[in-house]
Amino acid sequence: MVHISRRTLLKGAAALGGTLALPMRSSAQSTPQHTLTVGTRTLDIRGRAATVYGITNDAGETGLVLPVGAPFDVRVLNTLADPTVIHWHGLTPPVAFDGSNVSQVPIATGGMHDYLFDLKRPGTHWMHSHFGLQEAQLLAAPLIVETAEDASADRQAVTILLHDFSFTAPEEILAGLKAEPMALIGSGAAAMNMGMVRGGNGSMAGMDHSNMDMGNMQGMDGSGMTMAGMPMDLNDVGFDAFLANDRDLSDPEIVQVEKNSQVRLRIINAGSSSNFWIDTGNLPGRLVAVDGMDISPIGGTRFEIAMAQRLDIDVSIPANGGAYPILAQLEGGKDRTGIVLASASAKIDRISDTADVTAPPVLLDLERQLLATDGLKPKSADAALTIDLTGDMSSYTWGISGKSFADRDPVEVVAGQRVEITMRNQTMMSHPMHLHGHHFQVVGLGRARLSGAMRDTVLVPAMESVTIAFDANNPGEWPLHCHNMYHMAAGMMTTVEYV
């Protein structure tokens, strides 16, 4: 379904009309520099042929790597049997080029659409469908914007794109969730490896949380229970496989690395409904960026990553080389996927796709440690707004402040404002919230204020609150939604609109 409005079209036209800095093609260049083709492809998953979607570049490879400061000059060609829209997740173009079902008429079968704007910020970003449930059919790809230092550094870049996969069509999964929401939907055996997933019914229907102090609810006890003793729901769907760069651990990608070398892992969680724990194993990691935005580095071997988020982690390959798995384990479960970094002639052992120990929930432990190196300039908020993340597992309906997208109350802002939005999760599931067209800073976790990371997607765990701040500097009508595809499809989406 297309949700574009006349107001959006007029605002987009006005924004473009008043923007003098947009790049232009030379008279000798009649076509975009890059063409991305959206189509179908076949993967071998657990010994079965699976038809999925994909995005390929001019060389037939997945995704794009572009230099910062260059124009984003791209044509998208749709060869699918259905319309599509491709969103540039992490970029902040004028609203007409955002690529969402709010601001763009979908690209018809056999059609194309051109995008032209400046790449102002480097980082690990990605592209994915913003039409129906196509993203759940693996319609996503990396979008890396490099600095000159990235391009010249004596450091190997390794991109890892994580997916969850089911042989069951996503439309059938969503219908099953609505018909039988308390069952773990899907054809796979993933539920067999999930502890604490269905500790309770997850439904908060009939409970009035309007006066609840979310600050007192902050934190989980690590067992899938809230601090108030109420059970969390962690996973809606029983997936058949979890993939890293389109492969599972029965046949993982082996990335050759040099002995005594530096590697930057660019990890993208493109899962439709899964949060993960990243484990660098015997290689100590140094987390240097989240969502493409630099942070004060944090050391460790285990890092949380929610849906749609990205992590840049630096690791050092020892002088004697070896084989080093980089794994992603599903929260609340034992299922895992990953790749292997290996030097020449290294012995590579078989890796089970099932961990020995169940992973804990992905919460805000890492988020509390993150500090932006280039945060927002100090300024008091001109507008402080609150929205509630609401839902009812008993009927599998989700919304924002009790309303679905069709009946939404837009979040209204004025150009030039410093805006703070507090998101209060009144449900027993976590929600990775993504704001289009802006980068925001995490400035509050429950009652605690902080100068946290700059992001475009932040996780709001069950019964917790998160406050974000951003400068209203990109006029338009912008989606604000949960990046769990099934929650968004069931209503958890609104818009931020300039008035």
N, C-alpha and C positions, 0 to 999 in steps of 0.2 A: 504494500500500500504506500502511496506517495503522500507525504504530509506537507508539501510545499504550499506556502500561502502567498497571496498577492502582496501583503505587506513585506514579506521577505524579498520578493522579487524587486519591489520598489526600493527597499533599503539597500539591497545589493547593487542595484544600478546607480543609486546615489553615491554609495561608497566608492564605486569604481570611477564614477564621473568626477569625484573630488580628489582622486588619488593621482598625483602627477609622477610618482616614483615607480610606477609599474614598468617593467622592462618591455621593450618592443623588439620584434624581429626585424632584421635588415630587409631591404627590398629584395635582396638576392636569396633570402631564405624564406620560402613559402610554406614550409612544413616544420613542425616541431623538431627539436634536436633528438628526442627520444620517443619511442613508441612502446607502450605496454599493452600486451595482448591478454585479455581475460578469456579463459577457455577451460576445457576439461582436460584431465590427464588421468592416467591409471597408475596406481601404486600397488605394490605387493605388500599386504599387511597380514601378518600371521598366516601366510601361505594362501591367502585369498586375494583375488584381484578386486581392487576398490576403485571406483570411478569418483574422482573428487574434482574440485575446481583449482585453478591456479592463475598466477600472474607472471608472465615472462617478458623479458626485455628484448632489445634488438638482437642480442646474441643468443637468444633462446634460454637464457639463464633466469633464475628467480630474483626479482627485486632490482634495486638501483643503488649505486654508490655515486654520490655527487659532491662537488666541492662547495663549501660554504661561500656565499657571496655571488655565486653564479645564478643565472635564472633557472627556475624550475620550469622547463619548457617541455611539456610532456603531452602526448596524445594517448588517450585510452581507447582501444578498439575492443568492442564486445563481440565475441564469437559464441557466447552462450545462447541457449535456447530461450532464456529469460532476460528481462532487463537487469541492469546492475548500476550501482554507484560505488565509486572507489573513494574512500576517505584517507587523507594523508595524516595519519595519527602522529601527533607531536609537532607538526608544522602549524603556523598561525597565519595563513594567507588571508586575503580579503574574502568575505563570506561567500562570494560567488564561486570561489575556487576551493572551498572546504571539502566538497565531496560528501554530502550527506543527503538523506531523504528529506531533510527540512529545507535545504537551500538549493537543491539541484533537481531538475527533471531527470529521471533515470535515463541511462543510455540504452536505447532499444537494441534488440538483436540485430547484429550487422552494422550498428551505428558506432559513432566515435564522438569523443569530446576532448577539447584542447584546454590545457591549463598553462598559465604563464604568470609567474610572480617571482620575486626575489627570495632566495634562501638566506635568511638572516641569522639563523642559529645552527651550529653544528650539533651532532649528537646521534644516538641510536634511536631511530624512529621506525615506523612500519606503515604499511598500507593494507587496507582491508575493505571488504564490501560493507556498505552501510545500507543494504537492501534486503529485507526479509531476514532469513536465517542463513544466507549464503556463507557468512563467515564461519559458521559451524561445519561447513563442507570444505574447509581449508582454503577459502578464498582470501589469502593474506600473503604478504611477502615483506622482507626487510626493506627499509628505506634509510640508508646510512648517509649522513651529511658530514663530510670530513673537513678538518682544518688543514692548513698547510703542514702543521706539525704532525698531524696524524699520517699524512701521506709520506712524509720524509723520515718518520721515526724508525729507529732500528727495532721494530716491534711488529710481530705478526698479529693481524686482526682475524679473529675467528667468530663468526656470527652463528648463534644457535637460536633457531625458531622452534618454539615448543607448541605442540598441538595436542588436544584430546580428540579421539576419533571413535565413532560408532558406525557399525554397518547399518544401523537403523536410521532412516531419514530424519533430519531434525524436526520437520513438521510433524512426523509421527511421534517423536519424543515429546514435543510440546503438547500435542493432543493427549498423550498418555499422562503427562504431568497434570493437566487440567482434569482429566477423567479420574485419575487415581493418584493424587498428589503425594500420598504417604508412601507409595512404593518407589523403590529406586529404579528409574526407568532406563531401559536400554537393553540391548541383546547380549551385552558382554558379561564377563565374570568379575568385573572390577569390584563389585559389591562384596565379593568373597574376601577381598583384601582390605576392606574398610572396617576398622573399629570405630565406635562412637559416632558413626554418621547419623543414625536415627535414634538418638537418645530419647527423643520426645517428639511430639507432633509438630513442633516448630510454629504453631499457630498462635498469634497474639490477638486473634479476633475477639472482640468484646471487651478487651482491656483498654482502659483509658490511660494513655501515657502522656497526656498533654501537660501534666504538672510534675512528671517524673524528673528527678534530678539525675541527668545522665552522667554527671561527674562522679556520683557515688557508685555508678554501675561500671566504672572503667575497669577493664582488665578481665582476663579469664584465668582460671586456675591451671590451665595446661592440659586438662583432661577432656576438653570439649564441653565444659560447664561454665556458665557465667559465674561471676563472684557471688551472685545472689542465689546460686544453686540451680538455676534453670538450664536445661539441656540445649546445646546448640545443634543446628543442622549445618553440616559442612558441605555435602555433595548431593545434588539433585539427581544426577545421571550416572548410571553404571556404564562407563565407556568400555569399548572393546580393546583399545590400545592407547598408549601415550607415545607421541612421536617427537623426536628431535631431528630437525632437518629431514622430515618425511620418513624417518626410519625408527624402528623400535630396537630394543636391546638384543633381539635375536640376530640382528645384522646391523650393528651401529655404524655410523660414519666414523672412519678412522682418519683423523687429521694429522698429517705429517708435520712435525715440528723439529727444529734444530736443537741439538744439545746446547746447554748454557745460553738459552735465549729467553726473550721476553714475549709474552703473549697477552693480548687484550681480548677477553671474552665479551662479546656483545650479545647479551641474552635477552630474548623477546618472548614474553608469555602471550602467545596468540591463542591460548586455550579459550574455548567458548564458555566453559563453566568450571574451571579448575584453577586453584591456587597451588603453588609448589614451594618446596624447599630446595634451594640449589646447594649442592655439596661438591666442593672442589677436592675432597679426599686428601691425598698426601701432598697436595700443592697449596700452601698457604695463599689465600686470596687477599687482594686489596681492592675494596669497593671504592671506585672513584667517581661514579656518576649514576644517577637514577633518572629514568625517563629522559635521557639525553642531556641532563643538566648536572654540572659538576657539583660535588660535595667535598667536604673535608674527608680525606680518605679514612676508611674503617677496615681494620684487619679481621680475618676470620676464615673459616672454611664452610660455614653454613649461613645462607642468606635467604630471607623470605622474598617471594615475588608473587604479587597478586595478578589477576587477569588484566591484561593490557599494559602492565608495567614493564620496564626494562632495567637491566642492571649492566653496568660496565665494570668488569672485574679483571684486574691485572694479576697474572701469575708468572712465576719464573720457572723455566725448565732446568733441572739440575745439570751439572757438567757431565754426569754419566748417563744422561738421557733416561729412557724408560717409557712405560705406558701409563697414562694417567686418565682414568675415567672422570668426566665431569657429568654429574647426575642431577636429575630433577625428580623429586619424590612428591607424590600427591599428598596434600595435607589430609590428615585423618585417615590415611590409608598406607598400604605397603607398595602400591604400584609405582613404578619409576621408569624413566627413560634417560637418554643422554648420548653423549659422544665420547670418543677416546682420543686424547692427544698422545701421539706416539712418535718417538724418534726412530730413525732408520734401524731396522733389524731388532726392534724391541719385541719382546714376547708379550702377546696380548691374550689375556685369559678371558674365558667366557664370563659374561656378567649376567646374573639373574635379573629378570625384570620385576622381581619381588624382593623387597628389602626384608631384613630380619625383624625390624622393629617398626611399629606404626608411627608415622610422623605426627607431630602435634598440630594443632590449628595454626594457620597463619594469622597473626594478630598485629600488634603495633610495637613489638619489642625493637625491631630494627628502626622503625619510623622515629622512635623517640631519640635515637642516637644520631640521626641525620642532621647535618648543618650545611646550609647552602653556602657556597663560596662567592656567589654573586646574586644575593637575594634582592628583594624589593627595597627601594630606598625608604628610610624611616618616614612614616607619615601616619597620622591618625585616620581611621576609617571614616569616610564620608557617609557610608551606608553599611549598617550591620543587619544582616538578614538571617532568618532561620527557616530551614525546611526540614520536614520529617520524612524519613524513609519508612514507608509503611507496606504492609503485606499480610497475606492470610494464606498459609500453606494448605488449609482445609479446602480451599477452592483454587489454589494456585493463582491468585491475583496479586499484583504488586503495583505500587504507585508512589507518588511523591505528595506528601501532605494529604494522603487519602484519595488522591485523584489519579486516574490514568492519563496517558498522554493526550488522548482525544478530548478529555475534559480539563486539561491542565490550567493552572493559574501561573502564567509566566513570571519568572523572576525579572523584575524591571530594574534597569540601571541607567545611569546618565553618563555620557561620554565625559572622561576626565576624572571620574570618581575613583577613589580607592574603596573597593568593595570587599566586605567580609561576609562569607556565608558559613553558618554553622549547620552542619548536617547531622541530625540526630537519628540514629538507627533504632527504630522501635520494633524491630523484627528479630527473630532468632537465627537469621542467616547474615553473613557478611555481604557487603555490597561495594565493589570497586567502582568509585564514581569518577566519571570522565567529563571534563568541560572542554568543548570545542573552542578553537579560536584564541585561546589564551594559555599562558603559563601562570600557575598560581603558586603561592608559597604556603606551606603548612604552618599555621601560626597557633593552633590550639589542638590539644588532645585531651578530651574531657575538660577538667578545670585548669589544666596546666597550659600556660602560654609558652611558646618557644619560637625561635627563628629557624624553622625546620627547612626541609628540602624544597626546592622549586620542582614542581611536577605538572603533569597534565592528568594524572590518574592517582587517586588515593583510596586506600581501603578503609571502609568504615565498618568495623566488626560489630557483631550482634550486641545490641543494647549499649553501644558506645556513641560518642560524638566526636566529630573532627571539624575544626574551623580552618577555612582556607581564605587567603587574601589575594586579590589581583587588581591590576589597574585596568579600568574600562577604557581601552584604547583601540578597540577593533570593532567598529559599529556593525550591527547586523542582528540576526536572530540565530542563536547558537544552541545546539543541543547540550543538555546536561543530563547524563543518564548513567544507570548501572551498566557496567560492561560485562556482566553475566548475560549472555545473549538471551537466555530463556526468561530472565527477570525483565529485561528491556522489552522483549516481545510481549510480555504479559502486563506491561503498563508502566514500568519504572523509568520514566523519561519525562523531562519537561524542557523548557527553553529559557535561556537568558536573553532578554530583549532590550535593546537600547530605545529609550523613549525621549 
